[in-house]
Amino acid sequence: MHVRIPSDVKKDLEPIRKAVVPKIIPLFCLALINEKPRYGYDIIKEAARVKDEMVGLPMKKTYTNAAVIYPTLHKLEKDGLLESKWDERRKVYHITRKGKRRLDISRGVWKASIDAQMKMYKKMFER
């Protein structure tokens, strides 16, 4: 299901997208790699699939391509949240203990934020 968003509403949502989506991408990568070790291309495919299922908050295709995902993976690795090993041809990313801790803490923070937003939305849409 895809909702057509009027251009004036898209314009209003743009600051939200710019503020939120770049912060979600590293958490999304950690969450996927926490499920199982992954190649960068595997993460790109999954990000594109999830983006296609999103309704409401517009997410530009550029947030799910190699130019965003690979630098994100490299930063997560540099920060000690991921480790990588090469198999025959590709780099495989694994989450570290530090990465699991960061993921757990981030999930808690995002859940609290989403719960608070949902309470606000319920009030907005009550009749």
C-alpha positions as CSV (number, residue, x, y, z in Angstrom):
1,M,0.0,0.0,0.0
2,H,1.4,3.4,-1.0
3,V,-0.2,6.7,0.1
4,R,0.1,9.6,-2.3
5,I,1.4,12.6,-0.3
6,P,0.5,16.1,-1.6
7,S,3.6,18.2,-2.4
8,D,2.8,20.8,0.4
9,V,2.7,18.0,3.0
10,K,5.9,16.5,1.6
11,K,7.5,20.0,2.1
12,D,6.3,20.0,5.7
13,L,7.7,16.5,6.3
14,E,11.1,17.3,4.8
15,P,12.7,18.7,8.0
16,I,11.5,15.6,9.9
17,R,12.9,13.3,7.2
18,K,16.2,15.2,7.3
19,A,16.4,14.9,11.1
20,V,15.2,11.4,11.7
21,V,16.2,9.2,8.7
22,P,20.0,9.6,8.9
23,K,19.8,8.7,12.6
24,I,17.8,5.5,11.9
25,I,20.1,4.2,9.2
26,P,23.0,3.2,11.6
27,L,20.5,1.6,14.0
28,F,18.8,-0.2,11.1
29,C,22.2,-1.6,10.0
30,L,23.1,-2.7,13.6
31,A,19.7,-4.4,13.9
32,L,20.0,-6.3,10.7
33,I,23.6,-7.5,11.5
34,N,22.5,-8.5,15.0
35,E,20.1,-11.0,13.3
36,K,22.9,-12.6,11.4
37,P,26.3,-11.6,9.8
38,R,25.6,-9.7,6.6
39,Y,27.2,-8.3,3.4
40,G,26.8,-4.7,2.6
41,Y,24.8,-5.4,-0.5
42,D,22.4,-7.6,1.6
43,I,21.8,-4.5,3.9
44,I,21.2,-2.3,0.8
45,K,18.6,-4.7,-0.5
46,E,16.8,-5.0,2.8
47,A,16.8,-1.2,3.3
48,A,15.3,-0.8,-0.1
49,R,12.6,-3.4,0.7
50,V,11.7,-1.7,3.9
51,K,11.7,1.8,2.3
52,D,9.2,0.5,-0.3
53,E,6.9,-0.6,2.5
54,M,6.9,2.7,4.3
55,V,3.8,4.8,4.3
56,G,3.7,8.4,5.4
57,L,7.2,9.6,6.0
58,P,8.9,10.0,2.6
59,M,12.3,8.5,2.4
60,K,14.5,9.3,-0.6
61,K,16.0,6.4,-2.4
62,T,19.5,7.8,-1.7
63,Y,19.1,6.7,2.0
64,T,19.1,3.1,0.9
65,N,21.9,3.0,-1.6
66,A,25.5,2.1,-1.5
67,A,26.7,5.7,-1.1
68,V,24.9,5.9,2.3
69,I,25.0,2.3,3.6
70,Y,28.7,1.6,3.0
71,P,30.0,4.8,4.8
72,T,27.6,4.0,7.6
73,L,29.0,0.5,7.9
74,H,32.6,1.9,7.9
75,K,31.7,4.4,10.6
76,L,30.1,1.7,12.7
77,E,33.2,-0.4,12.3
78,K,35.5,2.5,13.1
79,D,33.4,3.1,16.3
80,G,33.9,-0.5,17.4
81,L,30.2,-1.4,16.9
82,L,30.9,-3.8,14.0
83,E,33.7,-6.0,12.9
84,S,34.3,-7.3,9.4
85,K,36.0,-10.2,7.8
86,W,36.5,-11.0,4.1
87,D,35.1,-14.3,2.7
88,E,36.0,-15.4,-0.8
89,R,35.0,-12.1,-2.4
90,R,33.0,-9.9,0.0
91,K,33.2,-8.3,3.4
92,V,31.0,-9.8,6.0
93,Y,29.9,-7.6,8.9
94,H,29.4,-8.9,12.5
95,I,28.1,-7.0,15.4
96,T,30.4,-6.6,18.5
97,R,29.4,-6.6,22.2
98,K,29.7,-2.8,22.1
99,G,27.4,-2.8,19.1
100,K,24.8,-5.0,20.8
101,R,24.9,-2.7,23.9
102,R,24.4,0.4,21.6
103,L,21.6,-1.3,19.8
104,D,19.8,-2.3,23.0
105,I,20.1,1.3,24.4
106,S,19.1,2.9,21.1
107,R,16.1,0.6,20.8
108,G,14.9,1.7,24.3
109,V,15.4,5.4,23.5
110,W,13.6,5.1,20.1
111,K,10.7,3.0,21.7
112,A,10.2,5.6,24.4
113,S,10.2,8.3,21.8
114,I,7.7,6.5,19.6
115,D,5.5,5.7,22.5
116,A,5.3,9.4,23.5
117,Q,4.6,10.3,19.9
118,M,1.8,7.7,19.7
119,K,0.1,9.2,22.7
120,M,0.3,12.6,21.1
121,Y,-1.1,11.3,17.8
122,K,-4.0,9.6,19.6
123,K,-4.9,12.9,21.1
124,M,-4.6,14.7,17.7
125,F,-6.9,12.2,16.0
126,E,-9.5,11.7,18.8
127,R,-13.0,12.8,17.8
